[in-house]
Amino acid sequence: MGTKIHATSGGTFAPTANIKQEGATLKGTLLGARDVKTKFGMKPVYKLRVIDGECTFSQGGKEVSPEVGAEVEFFAPTLLHNQLAQVPVGKIVDIKYLGLGKSSKGNAPHTFDVTMEG
């Protein structure tokens, strides 16, 4: 007889930073990005090593508080993705949520202030 193999959830994921909240900030070292298939198509997910953050974080459906130096991930709305695409991996970024911007048509975009150190 063989060894029975049980299904797993596919591993553990880094906490998710909820950056689309009023007053949300997130500062950390950019570790990279990957594309994830969603019901809206492929969307970028960025990974940071946290230095500081004023936002909520969730993992497995529960709110968590990652320590300084922990890795976190977040979905980047289009404008934030366009800003982060200009930041080399390994650089420190400071992200501040500015709220919804104006749109000439369609949904209002989420806007961010992104500063790269160095």
Backbone as CSV, one residue per row, in Angstrom:
resi,resn,N_x,N_y,N_z,CA_x,CA_y,CA_z,C_x,C_y,C_z
1,MET,0.842,-1.185,0.000,0.000,0.000,0.000,0.882,1.241,0.000
2,GLY,0.362,2.294,-0.584,1.092,3.562,-0.641,0.792,4.452,0.553
3,THR,1.427,5.577,0.555,1.219,6.568,1.604,0.104,7.504,1.187
4,LYS,-0.861,7.704,2.080,-1.977,8.588,1.784,-1.487,10.037,1.837
5,ILE,-1.814,10.818,0.806,-1.432,12.220,0.703,-2.679,13.068,0.942
6,HIS,-2.601,13.967,1.923,-3.744,14.818,2.261,-3.621,16.167,1.564
7,ALA,-4.760,16.748,1.229,-4.795,18.067,0.600,-4.374,19.117,1.612
8,THR,-3.663,20.127,1.115,-3.275,21.251,1.964,-3.823,22.523,1.348
9,SER,-3.748,23.600,2.095,-4.255,24.880,1.604,-3.270,25.554,0.658
10,GLY,-2.128,24.965,0.419,-1.159,25.562,-0.489,-0.129,26.407,0.224
11,GLY,-0.075,26.322,1.534,0.925,27.069,2.284,0.349,28.283,2.976
12,THR,1.215,29.007,3.617,0.777,30.211,4.300,1.183,31.426,3.480
13,PHE,0.360,32.442,3.543,0.615,33.666,2.805,0.991,34.767,3.780
14,ALA,1.732,35.735,3.295,2.099,36.891,4.113,0.832,37.671,4.439
15,PRO,0.824,38.414,5.551,-0.328,39.264,5.854,-0.582,40.255,4.720
16,THR,-1.842,40.616,4.537,-2.240,41.568,3.515,-2.441,42.936,4.145
17,ALA,-1.778,43.950,3.601,-1.947,45.330,4.064,-3.166,45.917,3.364
18,ASN,-4.057,46.481,4.147,-5.262,47.123,3.607,-4.965,48.612,3.426
19,ILE,-4.432,48.961,2.254,-3.917,50.310,2.034,-4.942,51.279,1.460
20,LYS,-6.123,50.799,1.107,-7.145,51.684,0.550,-8.113,52.118,1.652
21,GLN,-7.546,52.666,2.734,-8.323,53.169,3.859,-7.895,54.595,4.139
22,GLU,-8.820,55.411,4.589,-8.489,56.794,4.919,-7.347,56.845,5.929
23,GLY,-6.323,57.617,5.610,-5.186,57.796,6.506,-4.156,56.682,6.474
24,ALA,-4.325,55.693,5.592,-3.408,54.551,5.548,-2.036,54.963,5.031
25,THR,-0.994,54.463,5.710,0.380,54.641,5.254,1.101,53.305,5.402
26,LEU,2.090,53.092,4.564,2.885,51.875,4.628,4.284,52.208,4.133
27,LYS,5.282,51.885,4.948,6.668,52.140,4.577,7.432,50.834,4.703
28,GLY,8.252,50.544,3.685,9.032,49.323,3.735,9.939,49.168,2.539
29,THR,10.689,48.088,2.558,11.600,47.759,1.467,10.842,46.944,0.433
30,LEU,10.846,47.396,-0.804,10.159,46.688,-1.874,10.884,45.384,-2.185
31,LEU,10.167,44.267,-2.066,10.761,42.948,-2.312,10.398,42.379,-3.675
32,GLY,9.386,42.956,-4.319,9.004,42.467,-5.633,7.509,42.484,-5.835
33,ALA,7.098,41.953,-6.972,5.686,41.900,-7.341,5.423,40.626,-8.124
34,ARG,4.179,40.212,-8.095,3.750,39.063,-8.892,2.328,39.334,-9.362
35,ASP,1.943,38.710,-10.449,0.583,38.844,-10.951,-0.264,37.697,-10.436
36,VAL,-1.489,38.038,-10.037,-2.428,37.057,-9.507,-3.706,37.128,-10.325
37,LYS,-4.238,35.979,-10.663,-5.487,35.936,-11.421,-6.644,36.197,-10.479
38,THR,-7.471,37.202,-10.807,-8.661,37.525,-10.032,-9.861,37.492,-10.963
39,LYS,-11.042,37.720,-10.407,-12.237,37.747,-11.256,-12.228,38.950,-12.192
40,PHE,-11.336,39.923,-11.932,-11.197,41.100,-12.785,-10.017,40.980,-13.738
41,GLY,-9.418,39.789,-13.824,-8.246,39.577,-14.661,-6.989,39.527,-13.811
42,MET,-5.841,39.601,-14.452,-4.565,39.560,-13.733,-4.339,40.889,-13.012
43,LYS,-3.971,40.812,-11.736,-3.734,42.005,-10.927,-2.392,41.865,-10.208
44,PRO,-1.641,42.982,-10.065,-0.346,42.914,-9.391,-0.486,42.880,-7.872
45,VAL,0.323,42.032,-7.247,0.426,41.970,-5.793,1.876,42.288,-5.454
46,TYR,2.072,43.298,-4.609,3.414,43.720,-4.219,3.752,43.183,-2.835
47,LYS,5.048,42.949,-2.616,5.532,42.470,-1.323,6.533,43.477,-0.780
48,LEU,6.349,43.850,0.504,7.245,44.770,1.206,7.716,44.134,2.499
49,ARG,8.911,44.512,2.922,9.382,44.202,4.277,9.069,45.449,5.094
50,VAL,8.187,45.340,6.069,7.636,46.478,6.799,8.678,47.192,7.660
51,ILE,8.666,48.512,7.546,9.424,49.383,8.439,8.435,50.084,9.371
52,ASP,7.315,50.540,8.798,6.283,51.227,9.571,4.983,51.150,8.792
53,GLY,3.872,51.190,9.488,2.589,51.161,8.810,1.456,51.617,9.700
54,GLU,0.582,52.412,9.121,-0.633,52.854,9.793,-1.807,52.414,8.933
55,CYS,-2.068,51.123,8.956,-3.203,50.564,8.249,-3.515,49.234,8.923
56,THR,-4.608,48.616,8.516,-4.912,47.310,9.083,-4.267,46.233,8.213
57,PHE,-3.989,45.107,8.824,-3.407,43.964,8.137,-4.286,42.760,8.440
58,SER,-4.471,41.898,7.462,-5.265,40.687,7.687,-4.521,39.469,7.167
59,GLN,-4.824,38.340,7.791,-4.233,37.072,7.376,-5.221,35.980,7.732
60,GLY,-5.597,35.203,6.747,-6.552,34.128,6.991,-7.892,34.628,7.482
61,GLY,-8.299,35.825,7.044,-9.586,36.384,7.440,-9.592,37.047,8.810
62,LYS,-8.441,37.120,9.471,-8.358,37.733,10.794,-7.408,38.921,10.752
63,GLU,-7.686,39.927,11.585,-6.789,41.072,11.674,-5.546,40.678,12.459
64,VAL,-4.380,41.059,11.938,-3.101,40.743,12.582,-2.263,42.021,12.675
65,SER,-1.210,41.969,13.472,-0.270,43.083,13.617,1.144,42.579,13.347
66,PRO,1.594,42.666,12.090,2.939,42.181,11.785,4.011,43.036,12.458
67,GLU,5.110,42.412,12.809,6.232,43.099,13.457,7.060,43.828,12.401
68,VAL,7.851,44.785,12.853,8.804,45.451,11.965,9.717,44.371,11.390
69,GLY,9.925,44.410,10.091,10.747,43.413,9.412,9.947,42.275,8.800
70,ALA,8.661,42.194,9.133,7.814,41.144,8.554,7.512,41.467,7.095
71,GLU,7.257,40.440,6.322,6.865,40.622,4.932,5.350,40.718,4.854
72,VAL,4.863,41.700,4.086,3.432,41.864,3.860,3.198,42.025,2.367
73,GLU,1.987,41.765,1.953,1.613,41.906,0.549,0.393,42.803,0.442
74,PHE,0.179,43.354,-0.750,-1.020,44.147,-1.001,-1.295,44.197,-2.493
75,PHE,-2.589,44.267,-2.820,-2.997,44.479,-4.198,-2.787,45.951,-4.513
76,ALA,-2.189,46.230,-5.650,-1.931,47.615,-6.045,-2.947,48.047,-7.095
77,PRO,-3.801,49.037,-6.754,-4.679,49.594,-7.781,-3.830,50.165,-8.926
78,THR,-4.431,50.416,-10.046,-3.712,50.810,-11.255,-2.743,51.966,-11.053
79,LEU,-3.189,53.056,-10.444,-2.292,54.207,-10.288,-1.112,53.872,-9.379
80,LEU,-1.347,53.130,-8.304,-0.254,52.741,-7.417,0.697,51.785,-8.132
81,HIS,0.161,50.864,-8.911,1.012,49.957,-9.694,1.919,50.751,-10.635
82,ASN,1.354,51.762,-11.292,2.150,52.584,-12.210,3.277,53.305,-11.466
83,GLN,3.027,53.727,-10.231,4.053,54.403,-9.442,5.114,53.399,-8.970
84,LEU,4.677,52.260,-8.434,5.615,51.276,-7.901,6.442,50.602,-8.990
85,ALA,5.936,50.568,-10.215,6.681,49.973,-11.326,7.968,50.748,-11.606
86,GLN,8.067,51.983,-11.100,9.250,52.821,-11.301,10.274,52.662,-10.170
87,VAL,9.946,51.852,-9.165,10.808,51.684,-7.995,11.582,50.371,-8.121
88,PRO,12.925,50.415,-8.065,13.697,49.174,-8.133,13.514,48.333,-6.866
89,VAL,13.552,47.023,-7.035,13.499,46.105,-5.897,14.667,46.422,-4.971
90,GLY,14.390,46.415,-3.667,15.419,46.700,-2.674,15.389,48.126,-2.149
91,LYS,14.623,48.996,-2.809,14.520,50.390,-2.369,13.418,50.522,-1.306
92,ILE,13.575,51.521,-0.442,12.560,51.809,0.574,11.534,52.765,-0.018
93,VAL,10.260,52.429,0.144,9.170,53.273,-0.339,8.247,53.627,0.820
94,ASP,7.683,54.810,0.714,6.702,55.296,1.675,5.426,55.561,0.889
95,ILE,4.362,54.832,1.212,3.097,54.917,0.476,2.047,55.539,1.389
96,LYS,1.361,56.582,0.883,0.286,57.228,1.636,-0.966,57.250,0.771
97,TYR,-2.065,56.767,1.333,-3.336,56.780,0.609,-3.924,58.183,0.659
98,LEU,-4.276,58.730,-0.508,-4.829,60.079,-0.598,-6.338,60.087,-0.793
99,GLY,-6.934,58.934,-1.031,-8.376,58.865,-1.252,-8.705,58.682,-2.720
100,LEU,-9.969,58.887,-3.037,-10.420,58.736,-4.416,-10.173,60.016,-5.198
101,GLY,-9.643,59.849,-6.393,-9.395,60.989,-7.267,-10.600,61.252,-8.144
102,LYS,-10.445,62.168,-9.076,-11.519,62.494,-10.014,-11.370,61.644,-11.267
103,SER,-12.490,61.293,-11.834,-12.486,60.494,-13.049,-13.353,61.164,-14.096
104,SER,-12.867,61.176,-15.322,-13.665,61.748,-16.399,-14.762,60.783,-16.834
105,LYS,-14.561,59.492,-16.571,-15.580,58.483,-16.854,-15.278,57.251,-16.011
106,GLY,-16.262,56.482,-15.710,-16.060,55.262,-14.929,-15.875,55.535,-13.448
107,ASN,-15.273,54.578,-12.763,-15.057,54.681,-11.322,-13.915,55.628,-10.994
108,ALA,-14.037,56.301,-9.866,-12.964,57.188,-9.411,-11.760,56.344,-9.005
109,PRO,-10.549,56.768,-9.379,-9.353,55.987,-9.052,-8.880,56.229,-7.611
110,HIS,-8.291,55.208,-7.003,-7.637,55.354,-5.711,-6.302,56.038,-5.989
111,THR,-5.979,57.081,-5.211,-4.740,57.812,-5.440,-3.799,57.680,-4.229
112,PHE,-2.500,57.729,-4.517,-1.467,57.515,-3.517,-0.325,58.488,-3.716
113,ASP,0.335,58.836,-2.630,1.590,59.572,-2.669,2.676,58.546,-2.399
114,VAL,3.598,58.366,-3.325,4.663,57.374,-3.176,6.004,58.096,-3.230
115,THR,6.822,57.878,-2.188,8.152,58.465,-2.117,9.178,57.338,-1.988
116,MET,10.238,57.408,-2.797,11.306,56.421,-2.734,12.511,57.065,-2.047
117,GLU,13.072,56.364,-1.076,14.262,56.866,-0.399,15.505,56.465,-1.168
118,GLY,16.492,57.360,-1.148,17.770,57.061,-1.789,17.708,57.305,-3.217
